[in-house]
Amino acid sequence: MRTAYRFASFAAVTAMLVAVPGSAQKTTGPKARYAMDVSTMSGMGMGAMMGGGLGGLLGGGGDNYMLDLRLTSTTPSPTQPEKGDHFFLPAAKMGKSVPLLGDAPGDSKPKYDYDPKQGTLEKPKGRILMFWGCHANAPKGQPYIIDFAKMPTAKMPANMPQQMQRYQAEANARDANAAWWPNGKNGKQPKSGSSLRGDHRIASGFTPEIKFSVANDYMAALNVNPSDSGGSILLGWNSIPTATGYAAWAMGGMERAGQGGDMVMWTSANNRDFSEGMGWLSPAEVQKAIAAKNVMPPSQTSCNIPAEAKTAAGGMMFGSMNAFGPEENFAFPPKPADPKAVWHIEWTSKVRFRAFASFMTGMGGAGGGGGGAAPAPRKPKPCKGPFGVPIPGTSC
Protein backbone atom coordinates (compact mmCIF):
# COMPACT_ATOMS: atom_id res chain seq x y z
CA MET A 1 0.00 0.00 0.00
CA ARG A 2 1.25 3.46 -0.82
CA THR A 3 2.20 5.43 2.30
CA ALA A 4 0.19 8.55 3.12
CA TYR A 5 3.09 11.03 2.91
CA ARG A 6 3.48 10.30 -0.80
CA PHE A 7 -0.03 11.42 -1.72
CA ALA A 8 0.01 14.41 -4.06
CA SER A 9 -2.24 17.25 -3.02
CA PHE A 10 -4.99 18.41 -5.31
CA ALA A 11 -3.19 21.75 -5.65
CA ALA A 12 0.04 20.04 -6.71
CA VAL A 13 -1.74 18.00 -9.36
CA THR A 14 -3.68 20.90 -10.85
CA ALA A 15 -0.61 23.14 -10.77
CA MET A 16 1.01 21.05 -13.48
CA LEU A 17 -1.28 22.51 -16.14
CA VAL A 18 -0.87 26.01 -14.78
CA ALA A 19 2.90 25.64 -15.15
CA VAL A 20 2.63 24.92 -18.86
CA PRO A 21 3.69 28.06 -20.77
CA GLY A 22 0.77 29.74 -22.48
CA SER A 23 -1.82 27.97 -20.34
CA ALA A 24 -4.17 30.93 -20.91
CA GLN A 25 -4.82 29.44 -24.35
CA LYS A 26 -7.89 27.19 -24.55
CA THR A 27 -6.80 23.63 -23.84
CA THR A 28 -8.08 20.10 -23.45
CA GLY A 29 -6.38 17.40 -21.42
CA PRO A 30 -3.82 16.40 -20.53
CA LYS A 31 -4.70 12.75 -20.66
CA ALA A 32 -1.64 11.88 -18.58
CA ARG A 33 0.69 13.64 -16.15
CA TYR A 34 4.15 12.60 -15.06
CA ALA A 35 6.08 13.95 -12.08
CA MET A 36 9.77 13.35 -11.41
CA ASP A 37 11.17 14.66 -8.09
CA VAL A 38 14.97 14.64 -7.94
CA SER A 39 16.71 15.09 -4.56
CA THR A 40 20.27 15.09 -3.31
CA MET A 41 20.15 14.10 0.36
CA SER A 42 22.86 14.65 2.98
CA GLY A 43 23.45 15.11 6.69
CA MET A 44 22.24 13.45 9.87
CA GLY A 45 20.55 10.09 9.32
CA MET A 46 20.46 10.30 5.53
CA GLY A 47 22.92 7.44 5.05
CA ALA A 48 20.71 5.15 7.13
CA MET A 49 17.51 6.32 5.44
CA MET A 50 19.02 5.62 2.03
CA GLY A 51 20.02 2.09 3.03
CA GLY A 52 23.36 2.68 4.77
CA GLY A 53 22.29 1.06 8.03
CA LEU A 54 23.21 2.27 11.50
CA GLY A 55 26.60 3.46 10.29
CA GLY A 56 24.86 6.19 8.31
CA LEU A 57 22.92 7.64 11.23
CA LEU A 58 25.51 10.15 12.41
CA GLY A 59 27.61 10.82 9.34
CA GLY A 60 26.92 12.21 5.91
CA GLY A 61 28.35 9.20 4.07
CA GLY A 62 28.71 10.98 0.71
CA ASP A 63 26.02 12.05 -1.72
CA ASN A 64 22.71 10.21 -1.54
CA TYR A 65 20.33 10.52 -4.47
CA MET A 66 16.59 10.04 -4.28
CA LEU A 67 14.03 9.82 -7.06
CA ASP A 68 10.26 9.92 -6.64
CA LEU A 69 8.30 9.11 -9.82
CA ARG A 70 4.52 9.31 -10.35
CA LEU A 71 2.36 8.65 -13.40
CA THR A 72 -1.36 9.57 -13.44
CA SER A 73 -4.03 9.31 -16.11
CA THR A 74 -7.60 10.34 -16.78
CA THR A 75 -8.16 6.91 -18.36
CA PRO A 76 -8.64 3.85 -16.14
CA SER A 77 -6.06 1.13 -16.63
CA PRO A 78 -7.32 -2.02 -18.40
CA THR A 79 -5.35 -4.07 -15.86
CA GLN A 80 -5.03 -3.79 -12.10
CA PRO A 81 -2.84 -2.73 -10.46
CA GLU A 82 -1.70 0.05 -12.80
CA LYS A 83 1.70 -0.69 -14.32
CA GLY A 84 4.27 1.23 -16.31
CA ASP A 85 8.00 1.60 -16.87
CA HIS A 86 10.43 4.51 -16.80
CA PHE A 87 13.29 3.86 -19.22
CA PHE A 88 16.68 5.47 -18.49
CA LEU A 89 19.94 6.01 -20.33
CA PRO A 90 22.92 3.95 -19.03
CA ALA A 91 24.43 7.01 -17.29
CA ALA A 92 21.53 6.96 -14.80
CA LYS A 93 22.81 3.64 -13.41
CA MET A 94 19.21 2.54 -12.82
CA GLY A 95 19.23 -0.42 -15.17
CA LYS A 96 17.23 -0.35 -18.36
CA SER A 97 14.07 0.73 -16.53
CA VAL A 98 12.30 0.86 -13.17
CA PRO A 99 8.71 -0.40 -12.71
CA LEU A 100 5.90 2.03 -11.93
CA LEU A 101 3.22 0.28 -9.90
CA GLY A 102 -0.17 1.24 -8.48
CA ASP A 103 -2.24 -0.19 -5.66
CA ALA A 104 -3.79 -3.59 -6.19
CA PRO A 105 -7.61 -3.66 -5.90
CA GLY A 106 -8.62 -3.52 -2.25
CA ASP A 107 -5.09 -2.60 -1.18
CA SER A 108 -6.03 0.86 0.08
CA LYS A 109 -6.68 0.60 3.79
CA PRO A 110 -8.20 3.31 6.00
CA LYS A 111 -5.56 5.73 7.23
CA TYR A 112 -7.70 7.53 9.79
CA ASP A 113 -8.65 5.60 12.90
CA TYR A 114 -11.56 7.24 14.68
CA ASP A 115 -13.73 5.84 17.44
CA PRO A 116 -17.13 7.60 17.39
CA LYS A 117 -17.59 6.65 21.06
CA GLN A 118 -14.57 8.76 21.96
CA GLY A 119 -16.04 12.16 22.79
CA THR A 120 -12.85 14.16 23.20
CA LEU A 121 -9.36 14.39 21.77
CA GLU A 122 -6.42 13.82 24.08
CA LYS A 123 -5.25 17.23 25.19
CA PRO A 124 -1.55 17.94 24.45
CA LYS A 125 0.67 18.97 27.32
CA GLY A 126 3.23 21.74 27.68
CA ARG A 127 3.93 24.65 25.37
CA ILE A 128 5.31 25.36 21.91
CA LEU A 129 7.73 28.28 21.64
CA MET A 130 7.97 29.54 18.06
CA PHE A 131 10.91 31.60 16.76
CA TRP A 132 11.55 32.78 13.20
CA GLY A 133 14.08 34.67 11.10
CA CYS A 134 17.90 34.76 11.02
CA HIS A 135 18.67 36.64 14.23
CA ALA A 136 21.43 36.33 16.82
CA ASN A 137 18.86 37.40 19.40
CA ALA A 138 15.10 37.02 19.15
CA PRO A 139 13.38 40.28 18.12
CA LYS A 140 10.55 41.80 20.11
CA GLY A 141 7.42 39.68 19.88
CA GLN A 142 9.27 36.38 19.90
CA PRO A 143 8.71 33.70 20.87
CA TYR A 144 5.10 33.19 19.96
CA ILE A 145 3.80 30.84 22.66
CA ILE A 146 1.13 28.19 22.31
CA ASP A 147 0.20 27.07 25.84
CA PHE A 148 -1.95 23.96 25.77
CA ALA A 149 -2.86 24.38 29.45
CA LYS A 150 -4.78 27.54 28.52
CA MET A 151 -6.72 25.81 25.78
CA PRO A 152 -10.08 24.17 26.43
CA THR A 153 -10.43 20.43 25.98
CA ALA A 154 -10.83 19.75 22.28
CA LYS A 155 -14.28 18.35 21.58
CA MET A 156 -14.56 16.00 18.63
CA PRO A 157 -16.60 17.73 15.90
CA ALA A 158 -19.93 16.03 15.26
CA ASN A 159 -19.09 15.56 11.57
CA MET A 160 -15.65 14.05 12.24
CA PRO A 161 -16.56 10.55 10.97
CA GLN A 162 -17.85 11.99 7.69
CA GLN A 163 -14.70 14.14 7.36
CA MET A 164 -12.44 11.15 7.91
CA GLN A 165 -14.35 9.16 5.31
CA ARG A 166 -14.10 12.07 2.86
CA TYR A 167 -10.33 12.38 3.42
CA GLN A 168 -9.95 8.65 2.80
CA ALA A 169 -12.07 8.83 -0.36
CA GLU A 170 -10.00 11.76 -1.64
CA ALA A 171 -6.77 9.89 -0.92
CA ASN A 172 -8.04 6.82 -2.77
CA ALA A 173 -9.15 8.98 -5.71
CA ARG A 174 -5.70 10.50 -6.01
CA ASP A 175 -4.24 7.03 -6.30
CA ALA A 176 -6.81 5.87 -8.86
CA ASN A 177 -5.31 5.54 -12.35
CA ALA A 178 -1.85 6.12 -10.89
CA ALA A 179 1.45 4.25 -10.69
CA TRP A 180 4.63 5.27 -8.90
CA TRP A 181 8.17 4.40 -7.95
CA PRO A 182 9.57 3.53 -5.39
CA ASN A 183 7.00 0.86 -4.67
CA GLY A 184 6.68 -2.55 -3.08
CA LYS A 185 8.21 -4.21 -6.12
CA ASN A 186 11.27 -2.02 -6.55
CA GLY A 187 12.73 0.95 -4.73
CA LYS A 188 16.52 0.82 -4.89
CA GLN A 189 17.69 4.41 -5.19
CA PRO A 190 20.47 5.55 -7.56
CA LYS A 191 24.05 5.72 -6.39
CA SER A 192 26.51 8.59 -6.40
CA GLY A 193 27.90 9.18 -9.87
CA SER A 194 24.66 8.58 -11.74
CA SER A 195 23.30 11.21 -14.14
CA LEU A 196 19.79 12.00 -15.33
CA ARG A 197 20.73 14.20 -18.27
CA GLY A 198 19.37 13.12 -21.62
CA ASP A 199 16.38 11.15 -22.85
CA HIS A 200 13.66 9.58 -20.71
CA ARG A 201 10.74 7.44 -21.81
CA ILE A 202 7.66 6.38 -19.85
CA ALA A 203 5.45 3.62 -21.22
CA SER A 204 2.29 2.09 -19.76
CA GLY A 205 -0.96 0.45 -20.78
CA PHE A 206 -3.11 3.31 -19.49
CA THR A 207 -1.31 6.46 -20.75
CA PRO A 208 0.18 7.74 -23.99
CA GLU A 209 3.91 7.21 -24.39
CA ILE A 210 5.81 10.06 -22.73
CA LYS A 211 9.24 11.19 -23.98
CA PHE A 212 11.35 14.14 -22.85
CA SER A 213 15.00 15.12 -22.48
CA VAL A 214 16.33 16.47 -19.16
CA ALA A 215 18.93 19.25 -19.27
CA ASN A 216 19.63 19.52 -15.52
CA ASP A 217 21.08 16.92 -13.17
CA TYR A 218 21.31 16.03 -9.49
CA MET A 219 22.26 19.09 -7.48
CA ALA A 220 25.48 19.23 -5.49
CA ALA A 221 25.21 18.03 -1.89
CA LEU A 222 24.21 20.61 0.71
CA ASN A 223 26.43 20.55 3.82
CA VAL A 224 25.07 22.44 6.84
CA ASN A 225 27.52 23.05 9.69
CA PRO A 226 26.10 24.45 12.96
CA SER A 227 28.38 26.18 15.47
CA ASP A 228 28.11 28.33 18.59
CA SER A 229 28.26 32.07 17.92
CA GLY A 230 28.13 34.21 21.04
CA GLY A 231 25.15 32.38 22.45
CA SER A 232 23.25 31.85 19.21
CA ILE A 233 23.63 28.98 16.77
CA LEU A 234 25.30 29.91 13.50
CA LEU A 235 24.32 27.76 10.54
CA GLY A 236 26.83 27.84 7.71
CA TRP A 237 26.53 25.99 4.42
CA ASN A 238 28.22 25.60 1.07
CA SER A 239 26.93 27.52 -1.92
CA ILE A 240 25.07 25.26 -4.37
CA PRO A 241 25.65 26.47 -7.97
CA THR A 242 22.15 25.64 -9.20
CA ALA A 243 20.26 26.68 -6.04
CA THR A 244 17.50 29.27 -6.45
CA GLY A 245 17.11 29.82 -2.69
CA TYR A 246 17.36 28.23 0.76
CA ALA A 247 14.98 27.58 3.65
CA ALA A 248 15.79 26.06 7.05
CA TRP A 249 13.89 24.98 10.14
CA ALA A 250 14.76 23.33 13.46
CA MET A 251 13.09 21.83 16.52
CA GLY A 252 14.24 21.19 20.07
CA GLY A 253 12.96 20.02 23.43
CA MET A 254 10.71 17.39 21.90
CA GLU A 255 11.58 14.84 24.58
CA ARG A 256 10.14 17.26 27.17
CA ALA A 257 7.02 18.31 25.32
CA GLY A 258 5.07 15.10 25.80
CA GLN A 259 5.67 15.37 29.53
CA GLY A 260 4.47 18.95 29.89
CA GLY A 261 7.67 20.80 28.98
CA ASP A 262 8.45 23.26 26.21
CA MET A 263 9.00 22.30 22.59
CA VAL A 264 10.92 24.86 20.53
CA MET A 265 10.35 25.48 16.83
CA TRP A 266 12.35 27.79 14.54
CA THR A 267 12.21 28.67 10.87
CA SER A 268 14.44 30.89 8.76
CA ALA A 269 11.35 32.46 7.17
CA ASN A 270 10.31 36.01 7.98
CA ASN A 271 7.14 34.72 9.61
CA ARG A 272 6.25 31.85 11.91
CA ASP A 273 4.50 29.82 9.18
CA PHE A 274 6.42 26.55 9.40
CA SER A 275 5.07 25.30 6.08
CA GLU A 276 7.14 27.87 4.16
CA GLY A 277 9.97 26.10 2.40
CA MET A 278 9.42 22.61 3.80
CA GLY A 279 8.23 21.12 0.52
CA TRP A 280 8.97 21.91 -3.11
CA LEU A 281 8.94 25.41 -4.60
CA SER A 282 9.26 26.31 -8.27
CA PRO A 283 11.83 28.97 -9.28
CA ALA A 284 9.00 31.48 -9.69
CA GLU A 285 7.62 30.67 -6.23
CA VAL A 286 11.12 30.96 -4.76
CA GLN A 287 11.55 34.44 -6.24
CA LYS A 288 8.29 35.58 -4.63
CA ALA A 289 9.31 34.03 -1.31
CA ILE A 290 12.73 35.72 -1.45
CA ALA A 291 11.03 39.07 -2.03
CA ALA A 292 8.89 38.40 1.06
CA LYS A 293 12.05 37.31 2.97
CA ASN A 294 10.55 33.88 3.58
CA VAL A 295 13.25 32.12 1.55
CA MET A 296 16.94 33.05 1.70
CA PRO A 297 18.57 34.14 -1.60
CA PRO A 298 21.09 31.87 -3.37
CA SER A 299 23.92 34.25 -2.38
CA GLN A 300 23.33 33.66 1.34
CA THR A 301 25.40 30.98 3.11
CA SER A 302 24.75 31.59 6.81
CA CYS A 303 21.88 32.16 9.22
CA ASN A 304 21.60 32.48 13.00
CA ILE A 305 19.18 30.58 15.20
CA PRO A 306 18.46 33.02 18.06
CA ALA A 307 20.20 32.49 21.38
CA GLU A 308 16.82 32.44 23.12
CA ALA A 309 15.70 29.51 20.96
CA LYS A 310 18.92 27.63 21.72
CA THR A 311 18.53 28.20 25.47
CA ALA A 312 14.87 27.20 25.48
CA ALA A 313 15.71 24.01 23.55
CA GLY A 314 18.45 23.05 25.99
CA GLY A 315 21.23 23.56 23.43
CA MET A 316 20.36 20.68 21.11
CA MET A 317 18.13 21.08 18.08
CA PHE A 318 17.39 18.85 15.11
CA GLY A 319 16.97 20.71 11.84
CA SER A 320 16.77 20.52 8.06
CA MET A 321 17.42 22.75 5.08
CA ASN A 322 16.13 22.85 1.52
CA ALA A 323 18.17 24.20 -1.37
CA PHE A 324 15.57 24.72 -4.07
CA GLY A 325 16.71 24.07 -7.59
CA PRO A 326 15.64 24.27 -11.23
CA GLU A 327 12.46 22.90 -12.72
CA GLU A 328 11.72 21.60 -16.21
CA ASN A 329 8.24 21.35 -17.73
CA PHE A 330 7.23 19.49 -20.87
CA ALA A 331 4.01 19.10 -22.83
CA PHE A 332 2.98 17.20 -25.96
CA PRO A 333 2.03 18.09 -28.60
CA PRO A 334 3.68 21.53 -28.73
CA LYS A 335 1.54 24.59 -28.24
CA PRO A 336 -0.16 25.70 -31.51
CA ALA A 337 1.27 28.82 -33.12
CA ASP A 338 -2.24 30.18 -33.59
CA PRO A 339 -3.37 31.57 -30.20
CA LYS A 340 -7.00 31.00 -31.21
CA ALA A 341 -6.44 27.29 -31.83
CA VAL A 342 -7.39 24.84 -29.09
CA TRP A 343 -4.39 23.09 -27.58
CA HIS A 344 -5.25 19.39 -27.23
CA ILE A 345 -2.63 18.27 -24.70
CA GLU A 346 -1.84 14.56 -24.63
CA TRP A 347 0.53 14.67 -21.65
CA THR A 348 2.56 16.95 -19.39
CA SER A 349 5.69 16.20 -17.39
CA LYS A 350 7.37 18.08 -14.56
CA VAL A 351 10.95 17.45 -13.37
CA ARG A 352 12.02 19.37 -10.27
CA PHE A 353 15.29 19.40 -8.35
CA ARG A 354 16.43 20.15 -4.82
CA ALA A 355 19.23 19.45 -2.34
CA PHE A 356 18.16 18.57 1.20
CA ALA A 357 20.29 18.35 4.35
CA SER A 358 19.56 17.56 7.97
CA PHE A 359 21.68 18.63 10.92
CA MET A 360 21.84 18.55 14.71
CA THR A 361 23.18 21.34 16.88
CA GLY A 362 24.98 20.97 20.19
CA MET A 363 27.13 18.03 19.07
CA GLY A 364 30.53 19.68 18.92
CA GLY A 365 30.35 20.46 15.21
CA ALA A 366 29.85 16.83 14.18
CA GLY A 367 26.15 17.17 13.55
CA GLY A 368 26.22 18.94 10.22
CA GLY A 369 26.04 17.63 6.70
CA GLY A 370 29.79 17.60 6.18
CA GLY A 371 30.57 14.28 7.82
CA GLY A 372 33.44 14.13 10.28
CA ALA A 373 33.97 11.90 13.30
CA ALA A 374 30.72 10.66 14.73
CA PRO A 375 30.17 11.07 18.50
CA ALA A 376 29.21 8.13 20.67
CA PRO A 377 25.47 7.43 20.57
CA ARG A 378 23.53 8.84 23.49
CA LYS A 379 21.37 6.75 25.76
CA PRO A 380 17.96 6.29 24.11
CA LYS A 381 15.25 8.59 25.42
CA PRO A 382 11.57 7.72 25.71
CA CYS A 383 9.38 8.27 22.65
CA LYS A 384 7.17 10.95 24.17
CA GLY A 385 6.99 13.61 21.48
CA PRO A 386 3.81 15.70 21.11
CA PHE A 387 1.14 14.63 18.61
CA GLY A 388 2.93 11.29 18.24
CA VAL A 389 5.91 12.89 16.44
CA PRO A 390 9.02 10.66 16.77
CA ILE A 391 11.87 12.31 18.63
CA PRO A 392 15.15 12.37 16.63
CA GLY A 393 17.95 10.53 18.41
CA THR A 394 15.67 8.32 20.49
CA SER A 395 14.52 4.73 20.31
CA CYS A 396 11.37 5.71 18.37
Secondary structure, DSSP 4 states (H G I P E B T S, - for coil): ---GGGPPPHHHHHHHHHHSTTTTS-EE--SEEEEEEEEEEEETTHHIIIII-GGGSSS--S-EEEEEEEEEESS--SSSS-EEEEE--GGG-S-SEEEEE-PPTT---------TT--BPPPP-SEEEEEESS-SSPPTT-SEEEEGGGSPP-BPPTTHHHHHHHHHHHHHHHHTTEEEES-SS--PPPPTT----EEEEEEESSS--EEEEE---PPPPP-EEEEEETTEEEEEEPPPTT--EEEEEEEE-HHHHTTT-EEEEEESSSSS-TTTTSS---HHHHHHHHHTTSSB-TT--EEEEPHHHHHHHTT-EEEEEEEEEEEEEEEESPPPSSTTS-EE--EEEEEEEEEEEEEESSSTT-SSTT--PPPPPPPPPP---GGGPPPTTS--
